[in-house]
Amino acid sequence: MQVFGLWLSEPGLQAVLAMLDGGGHRALLVGGAVRNALLGQAVADIDIATDARPQRVQELCAMAGLRAVPTGIDHGTITVVVAGVGHEVTTFRRDVETFGRHAVVAYADTIEEDAARRDFTMNALYADASGKVIDPLGEGLADLAARRVRFVGAPQDRIREDYLRILRFFRFTAWYGAPEAGPDAEALAACAEHAQGVESLSRERVGAEMRKLLSAADPAPAMAAMQAAGVLAHVLPGADARALAVLVHLEAGRPPDWRRRLAVLGGEGAAEALRLARADARVLAAMRDAAAGPAPALELGYTLGADVGASAVLAHAALVGAALPANWQADVARGAVAKFPLSAADLAPHYSGPALGARLKELEARWVASGFALGRDALLA
């Protein structure tokens, strides 16, 4: 079996592979690039695995006139820069000691050792410079074809190496699993057994995984499994995934927005628990506040803008189990471009200070309530 794509023939990538191969070492593509190429999906991050030690990679780069940057040399990673583009090259590794949040690793000499320390069988697939696929564990290709997300070896062992793999399991299930088959039972049981381990992870790592999970085309089945396994309660106490399936149905092809989906999950202190950026935290709070009350779509478009306003309408409908209002999209769009016809200068002759602001706000509320029908003269009267 082979992988194909323009990404594989990229001159810089081929130059790095040829450099390692010419130096007498194995040079293999691994992980997400191989997986996605086999699935016919876009390839983003390209990782290269080799039996060459980091110092040897640096030596080969010097001889080839390529720039080597020790971006992760403690973990065996050298970034080789070709024509301004970085290519991550990591030495084969094996885990020596694990702590649930990170592992002590040692260099390995064989592809089998390197594959054995990876998280899921579909990520333990390799390919050479020609695109020929190598499945050292003999399980990855079959699991990928069946869209079966399975841990390498014993799930408990992989999870104890890094508790983040619990969240990665649900994320990969949402992105690559077969919905009709459901999550792998052995993996799900192991995630439930070690669910409390996610509390030891940094909030930044947890937040990054949750954003990726909620950005899947349909994360509802995976999130339901996460809740049933008791994992969601350790990530977002008080969260409830039941409205998520309704929301995905109502979205009807709209681009996924993890903030909209997080808004219907609820939960205590989501912004802090997931260490959200301030801008995302503000958007999430606005969505949640608007979703909690049945504000008209016209008003939501005006106060929140087109995108956030539409998300608030969808989130409210999902949470209360109601049908979407008629013409809601047109109303949101009209509200988003509406301009209040008065300014503070129009009221200045009669009001000043706090009274001016209060009166202006009152008139704006009347204008919004009228569906923007009241004109400037009517408002001034």
C-alpha positions in Angstrom: 0.0 0.0 0.0 1.2 3.5 -0.8 0.3 7.1 0.2 0.2 9.8 -2.4 -0.2 13.6 -2.6 1.6 16.8 -3.5 2.9 17.0 0.0 5.0 13.9 -0.4 6.8 15.2 -3.5 7.6 18.6 -1.8 11.3 19.2 -2.6 12.3 20.2 0.9 10.7 17.0 2.4 12.4 14.8 -0.1 15.7 16.6 0.5 15.6 15.8 4.2 14.6 12.1 3.6 17.4 11.8 1.0 19.9 13.3 3.4 19.1 10.8 6.1 18.9 7.8 3.7 22.2 8.9 2.1 23.8 8.9 5.5 22.9 5.2 6.0 19.9 5.8 8.2 16.2 5.0 8.0 14.0 8.0 7.2 10.3 7.5 7.5 7.2 9.6 7.6 5.0 8.7 10.6 1.7 9.4 12.3 -0.8 12.0 11.2 0.5 12.6 7.7 0.4 8.9 6.8 -3.0 8.4 8.5 -4.7 11.3 6.8 -3.2 10.5 3.4 -4.6 7.0 3.6 -8.0 8.4 4.5 -7.9 10.9 1.6 -7.9 13.8 4.1 -5.7 17.0 4.1 -2.2 16.5 5.4 -1.0 19.2 7.8 1.8 18.3 10.2 4.5 16.1 8.7 6.8 14.2 11.1 9.9 12.2 10.2 11.2 9.4 12.3 14.8 8.0 12.0 17.2 5.7 13.7 19.9 8.5 13.4 20.7 10.1 16.8 20.2 13.9 17.1 23.9 14.6 16.9 24.1 12.5 13.7 21.2 14.4 12.2 23.0 17.7 12.9 26.2 16.3 11.3 24.3 15.3 8.2 22.7 18.7 8.0 26.1 20.4 8.2 27.4 18.2 5.4 24.3 18.9 3.2 24.3 22.6 3.9 21.0 22.5 5.7 20.2 24.4 8.8 19.5 22.2 11.9 17.6 23.7 14.9 17.6 21.7 18.2 13.9 22.6 18.9 13.3 19.5 21.0 16.7 17.9 21.4 15.8 16.6 24.9 13.2 14.4 23.2 15.3 13.6 20.2 13.8 16.2 17.8 15.8 18.3 15.4 14.0 20.8 13.0 15.7 20.7 9.6 15.1 24.0 7.7 15.0 23.8 3.9 14.1 26.9 2.0 12.7 28.5 5.1 10.4 25.5 5.9 11.0 23.4 9.0 10.9 19.6 9.0 10.8 17.9 12.4 13.1 14.9 12.5 12.8 12.7 15.7 15.0 9.8 16.6 13.2 6.4 17.3 12.3 6.3 20.9 11.1 4.0 23.6 9.6 4.9 27.0 11.7 4.1 30.1 9.6 5.6 32.9 6.2 7.3 32.9 4.5 9.7 35.2 1.0 10.2 33.8 1.9 13.6 32.4 5.2 12.9 30.6 7.7 10.1 30.1 11.4 9.5 30.3 12.4 8.2 26.9 15.5 6.5 25.6 16.6 6.3 22.0 15.7 3.1 20.1 17.2 1.4 17.1 14.1 -0.3 15.5 10.9 0.9 14.1 9.1 -1.7 16.1 10.3 -0.1 19.4 9.2 3.3 18.2 5.8 2.1 17.1 5.2 0.3 20.4 5.3 3.6 22.4 2.8 5.5 20.2 -0.8 6.0 21.4 -3.1 4.5 18.8 -2.6 1.8 16.2 -3.7 4.2 13.3 -0.9 6.5 14.4 1.7 3.8 14.3 1.9 3.8 10.5 5.0 4.8 8.6 5.9 5.5 5.0 9.2 5.8 3.1 10.1 8.5 0.6 8.3 6.7 -2.2 5.1 6.5 -0.2 5.3 2.8 0.6 3.4 2.2 3.9 4.9 0.2 6.7 2.7 -1.3 9.5 5.3 -2.6 12.0 2.6 -3.7 14.6 0.5 -5.4 12.0 -2.7 -3.7 13.3 -2.7 -0.1 12.1 -3.9 -0.6 8.6 -6.8 -2.9 9.5 -7.9 -0.5 12.3 -7.7 2.5 10.1 -9.7 0.7 7.4 -12.4 -0.1 10.0 -12.2 3.4 11.5 -11.4 1.7 14.8 -9.6 3.9 17.3 -7.5 1.5 19.4 -4.6 1.9 21.8 -1.3 0.3 21.0 -1.0 -2.7 23.4 -2.7 -2.5 26.7 -4.9 0.7 27.0 -4.1 1.0 30.7 -0.4 1.1 30.0 -0.7 3.8 27.3 -3.0 5.9 29.5 -0.7 5.7 32.5 2.1 7.0 30.3 0.1 10.2 29.7 -3.4 10.8 31.0 -3.9 13.3 28.1 -4.4 10.1 25.9 -7.8 9.8 27.6 -9.0 13.0 25.9 -7.1 12.1 22.7 -9.1 8.9 22.6 -12.4 10.7 22.5 -11.0 13.3 20.1 -9.8 10.7 17.7 -13.1 8.8 18.1 -14.9 11.9 17.0 -12.6 12.7 14.1 -11.7 9.2 12.8 -14.0 6.6 14.4 -16.9 4.8 12.8 -20.0 6.4 14.4 -22.1 3.2 13.9 -19.5 1.0 15.7 -19.1 3.2 18.8 -15.9 3.6 20.8 -13.7 0.6 21.4 -15.0 -1.1 24.5 -11.6 -2.0 26.0 -10.3 1.5 25.5 -13.5 3.1 26.9 -13.3 0.9 30.1 -9.6 2.0 30.6 -10.5 5.6 30.2 -13.3 5.3 32.8 -10.9 3.5 35.2 -8.3 6.3 35.0 -10.7 9.3 34.5 -9.5 11.1 37.6 -6.0 11.3 36.0 -7.1 14.1 33.7 -7.2 16.4 36.7 -3.4 16.2 36.9 -3.0 17.6 33.5 -2.3 21.3 32.8 -5.4 23.3 31.8 -3.7 24.4 28.6 -3.3 20.8 27.4 -6.8 19.9 28.4 -8.2 23.1 26.7 -6.3 22.4 23.5 -7.7 18.8 23.3 -11.3 19.9 24.0 -11.2 22.6 21.4 -10.0 20.0 18.8 -12.6 17.5 19.9 -15.5 20.0 19.7 -14.3 21.1 16.2 -15.1 17.6 14.7 -17.9 17.4 12.2 -20.1 15.6 14.8 -18.5 15.3 18.3 -21.8 14.4 20.0 -21.4 10.6 20.1 -17.9 10.9 21.4 -18.9 13.5 24.0 -21.8 11.3 25.1 -19.4 8.4 25.6 -17.0 10.7 27.5 -19.9 11.7 29.9 -21.0 8.1 30.3 -17.4 7.0 31.2 -17.2 9.7 33.9 -14.5 11.6 32.1 -16.4 14.8 31.3 -17.2 15.4 35.0 -13.4 15.7 35.7 -12.9 18.0 32.7 -15.9 20.3 33.2 -17.8 19.7 36.4 -21.6 20.0 35.9 -21.4 19.8 32.1 -24.1 17.9 30.2 -23.6 16.6 26.6 -27.2 15.8 25.9 -28.0 19.0 24.0 -25.0 18.6 21.8 -26.6 16.1 19.4 -29.5 18.5 19.0 -27.2 21.4 18.3 -25.2 19.5 15.6 -28.5 18.6 13.9 -29.6 22.3 14.0 -26.3 23.5 12.6 -27.2 21.7 9.3 -23.9 22.1 7.7 -22.7 25.4 9.3 -19.0 25.4 9.9 -18.2 23.9 13.3 -17.6 26.3 16.2 -16.2 24.8 19.3 -17.3 27.8 21.4 -20.9 27.3 20.3 -20.8 23.7 21.2 -19.1 24.4 24.5 -21.9 26.9 25.3 -24.5 24.1 25.2 -22.4 21.8 27.4 -22.5 24.1 30.3 -20.3 23.2 33.2 -18.7 25.3 35.9 -16.0 27.8 35.1 -15.3 26.5 31.6 -13.2 29.5 30.6 -10.8 28.9 33.5 -10.9 25.1 33.4 -9.9 25.1 29.8 -7.6 28.2 30.1 -9.4 29.9 27.2 -8.0 33.1 25.7 -9.8 36.2 26.8 -11.4 36.8 23.5 -12.8 33.3 23.4 -14.0 33.5 27.0 -15.9 36.7 26.2 -17.5 35.1 23.1 -18.4 32.0 25.2 -20.0 34.1 27.9 -22.0 36.1 25.4 -23.3 32.9 23.8 -24.2 31.4 27.1 -26.0 34.5 28.3 -27.9 34.9 25.1 -28.7 31.1 24.9 -30.2 31.2 28.4 -32.9 33.8 27.4 -35.2 33.8 24.4 -34.0 37.0 22.8 -35.2 37.7 19.2 -32.8 36.8 16.4 -33.0 40.4 15.3 -31.7 41.6 18.6 -29.0 39.0 18.9 -27.7 39.9 15.5 -27.5 43.6 16.5 -25.9 43.0 20.0 -23.6 40.1 19.1 -22.9 40.4 15.4 -23.7 37.9 12.7 -21.6 34.9 13.7 -22.0 35.0 17.5 -25.7 36.0 17.1 -26.4 33.0 14.9 -24.6 30.7 17.4 -26.7 32.1 20.2 -29.9 31.4 18.3 -28.8 27.8 17.6 -27.6 27.2 21.2 -30.8 28.4 22.7 -32.9 26.2 20.4 -30.8 23.2 21.3 -30.9 23.8 25.0 -34.7 24.2 25.2 -35.5 21.7 22.5 -37.4 24.2 20.4 -37.6 24.7 16.6 -35.6 27.5 15.1 -37.6 30.7 14.5 -38.9 31.4 11.0 -36.5 33.6 9.0 -34.0 33.6 11.9 -31.0 33.7 9.6 -32.3 36.8 7.8 -33.2 38.5 11.0 -29.7 37.9 12.5 -28.1 39.2 9.3 -30.4 42.3 9.3 -29.6 43.0 13.0 -25.9 42.7 12.4 -25.9 45.6 9.9 -28.4 47.8 11.7 -27.3 51.2 12.8 -28.9 53.1 15.7 -30.0 56.4 14.3 -29.2 58.5 17.4 -26.0 59.6 19.1 -25.2 61.4 22.3 -25.1 64.7 20.5 -28.8 64.4 19.6 -29.7 64.4 23.3 -27.1 66.7 24.6 -29.3 69.8 24.7 -31.6 68.1 27.2 -29.5 65.6 29.0 -26.0 65.4 30.4 -23.8 63.1 32.4 -25.2 59.7 33.6 -28.7 60.8 32.6 -27.6 61.2 29.0 -26.2 57.7 28.8 -29.3 56.2 30.5 -31.7 58.0 28.2 -29.7 57.0 25.1 -29.7 53.4 26.2 -33.4 53.5 26.9 -34.2 54.8 23.4 -31.9 52.3 21.8 -33.8 49.5 23.7 -37.1 50.9 22.3 -35.6 51.0 18.8 -34.5 47.4 19.0 -37.9 46.3 20.5 -39.6 48.0 17.5 -37.7 45.8 15.1 -35.7 48.9 14.1 -38.9 50.5 12.8 -38.7 53.7 14.9 -36.9 56.4 12.9 -34.8 59.3 14.2 -37.6 61.7 14.4 -39.9 59.3 16.3 -37.2 58.6 18.8 -36.4 62.2 19.4 -40.1 62.9 19.9 
